[in-house]
Amino acid sequence: MTTITLDDQLIEEVISVSHYQNAQEAVVKILAEYLQQQKARSNIVELLAMPDAAEIDFDPPRLTMAFRAADLS
């Protein structure tokens, strides 16, 4: 959940540089635009999802290297 903090100074600044007539209109429009942008963004799970991954043939080769224990003394 995202918390958005709007103080009077920020609202007055937005009103002064925008076409909004009052604080209520400015806040409603700003929040609506913000929510619309957030809906358009994909989250990391959606970006990394591989719905067709089950169809990929993956047969990694076996390791043939011999490993030895590390000397920690």
Backbone torsions as a table, in degrees:
resi	resn	phi	psi	omega
1	MET	NA	135.3	-179.7
2	THR	-99.9	134.7	176.0
3	THR	-103.7	128.1	178.7
4	ILE	-113.3	122.9	-179.6
5	THR	-109.3	120.8	177.3
6	LEU	-117.5	120.8	176.3
7	ASP	-103.5	170.4	-176.6
8	ASP	-59.8	-38.4	-179.1
9	GLN	-62.7	-44.8	179.3
10	LEU	-64.3	-42.5	-179.7
11	ILE	-64.2	-42.7	178.5
12	GLU	-63.5	-38.1	178.4
13	GLU	-65.3	-42.7	178.8
14	VAL	-63.6	-42.4	179.7
15	ILE	-63.6	-39.6	-176.8
16	SER	-68.3	-28.7	-178.4
17	VAL	-105.0	6.1	-178.1
18	SER	-124.4	-176.8	-179.6
19	HIS	-96.5	8.5	-179.7
20	TYR	-73.1	144.2	-176.1
21	GLN	-89.0	-30.3	-178.0
22	ASN	-147.3	171.9	-175.6
23	ALA	-64.5	-40.0	-178.1
24	GLN	-62.6	-45.1	179.4
25	GLU	-63.1	-42.3	-179.6
26	ALA	-61.6	-47.3	-178.0
27	VAL	-64.0	-44.1	-179.7
28	VAL	-61.5	-46.2	-178.8
29	LYS	-67.3	-41.7	-179.5
30	ILE	-63.5	-45.5	179.3
31	LEU	-66.0	-38.1	178.3
32	ALA	-63.3	-43.3	178.2
33	GLU	-64.9	-41.4	179.2
34	TYR	-61.9	-46.7	179.8
35	LEU	-63.7	-37.1	178.3
36	GLN	-65.0	-40.9	178.0
37	GLN	-65.6	-39.5	-179.7
38	GLN	-66.6	-36.2	178.2
39	LYS	-66.9	-32.8	-178.1
40	ALA	-74.0	-24.0	-179.3
41	ARG	-77.5	139.2	174.3
42	SER	-89.3	146.9	176.0
43	ASN	-89.7	170.9	-174.5
44	ILE	-62.1	-34.0	179.5
45	VAL	-65.1	-43.7	178.9
46	GLU	-66.6	-37.7	-179.2
47	LEU	-68.2	-33.6	-177.7
48	LEU	-94.6	-5.2	-177.9
49	ALA	-63.1	141.0	177.7
50	MET	-128.1	82.1	-175.6
51	PRO	-62.1	-24.9	-179.2
52	ASP	-97.2	14.5	-175.5
53	ALA	-62.9	-29.6	-179.6
54	ALA	-66.1	-21.9	-178.8
55	GLU	-86.4	-8.0	-179.0
56	ILE	-83.4	125.5	175.9
57	ASP	-81.0	124.0	-178.4
58	PHE	-134.6	110.7	179.5
59	ASP	-130.2	86.2	-176.5
60	PRO	-68.0	147.1	178.4
61	PRO	-70.9	151.0	178.0
62	ARG	-74.3	145.3	175.8
63	LEU	-73.1	133.1	179.6
64	THR	-110.2	-2.4	-179.3
65	MET	-77.8	145.0	175.8
66	ALA	-94.3	136.1	179.8
67	PHE	-106.7	146.5	174.8
68	ARG	-123.5	156.6	-178.2
69	ALA	-67.1	144.4	178.6
70	ALA	-75.8	141.5	177.5
71	ASP	-88.8	105.0	-176.8
72	LEU	-97.6	9.9	-178.7
73	SER	-86.5	NA	NA
